[in-house]
Each structure stands twice: as C-alpha cells, then as structure tokens.
C-alpha cells in the first residue's frame, strides 16, 4: 500500500510539472481574412460649366449664361459645382473639373473617380464652340460628359464645333440663321452608338423686337439676331430644365 501511494504521488507531481499545452486542446486560430475596408471618399459633386461668347467676362450678369449659373447655385445648395468661364479660358475650366473630380486629392484621377463624373457643358457663340473643344479635352482625359448644349455656336479658327466626341452621352444644338453672325446649324456624333443628338433646333428672330437690356451698342447694330437668341428667356428656361434633368441625385435647397 505504501509503495502504491508513493507511485500515485510521483505520477501526480509529474503531471503537474508538464506545460498546460501538453494536456489541453489548442485553441483554433482565426483564419478568416480581414474585413474589406470601404472607401470613405464622398462622390464628387455634379459639375455644370458655362462659357460666355465674344470677349464677355465670366461674371457679367447681363448675359443669360451667368444668370443660369446663378439660378442653379441658388436652387442647389450642395452636391453641385457651377462655374462660368470666358471662352478663352478653356484650360482653366478643365483644371477646375479635374480638381473637383479628384476626391482623394492625390493629383490624379482613378478609374472610379472618372466613372463618377456627372458633367454638363453649355455656352453661346464662341462659348458654344468652347463647349465642344472642352468635351474633346475631357475625352482625352478619359472623362465622360452627360450633356453638351450649344447656342448659336460660332467656331474659332482651328476648332470644329459640329462633331461631338464619343465621350458625350447627349448633345443638343440651338441656332438662328440670320445676320452676318449666325450659329452652327448642324451637329453630329462622331460615334452615334455612344452619343445621342437630341436635335438641331432653329429659331427665327427677324420679326422679334430687340429687348436685350444692357448689351453693348455694337451688338444691337451688327449682330442683333445673334444677341437675341442669347437673351431669349423662353429658350434659356428650356436649357436650364435640360441641365437640371441631368442632376437627379442632387438635393435641391428649400425655396
């Protein structure tokens, strides 16, 4: 009996001296992959760019292009970037667009940032030609354009304001045919499978009284009809509605 008790005590001491892992099942390791990190970058705002014709300043409130931009800013409190530019400052407009799309501020556009672009371009006269030229610049950047709007488009030397590049989803053209200065009567898509031409719409102003208040005297003398289409508020209200149709996700400010 004494020998058995000594044996039991020896076995007990031996077991007690062993590491816990030798007599306890190992806990399973967590082999699940880490959870994917979702992007916290907000989507870019919708972008609306207007170009003025002639030598008109970008902030000359006499001109309807500036009034449209002001109205859009008032109606959309957030989620939309609206700016107007002189037609000669196309590069500045492009830089503003690229900076607005660059939501992670790394100085370059990712495929996702390009894909999220919602851009509308509109303009009158030389400004309408600048619209098409800027759309072409954005095509080279790989950036899509939702809508281009041309009003009595007049091309500068070396510009082609009739062919709409394939990165544009929809395009529309308004023109008048009278006077020595009149707009491009026909636009077409470089790739009809990718761009829808909403129409080439002709307006006539020969018998319409001149009511463009605040415009320079030489415009009234030398380019009446070209100016009349710019201050045709019935037409420009339609244009503003076309622009707003491209901004369905933008929450409007309370009126």
Secondary structure by P-SEA (a helix, b strand, c coil): caaaaaaaaaaaaaaaaccccccccccccccccccccccccccccbbbbbbbcccccccccccaaaaaaaaaaaacccccccccccccaaaaaaaaaaaaacccccccccaaaaaabbbbbbbccaaaaaaaaaaaaaaaacccccbbbbccbbbccccccccccccccbbbbbbbcccccccccbbbbccccccccccbbbbbcccccccccccccccccccaaaaaaaaaaaaaaaaaaaaaaaccccccccc
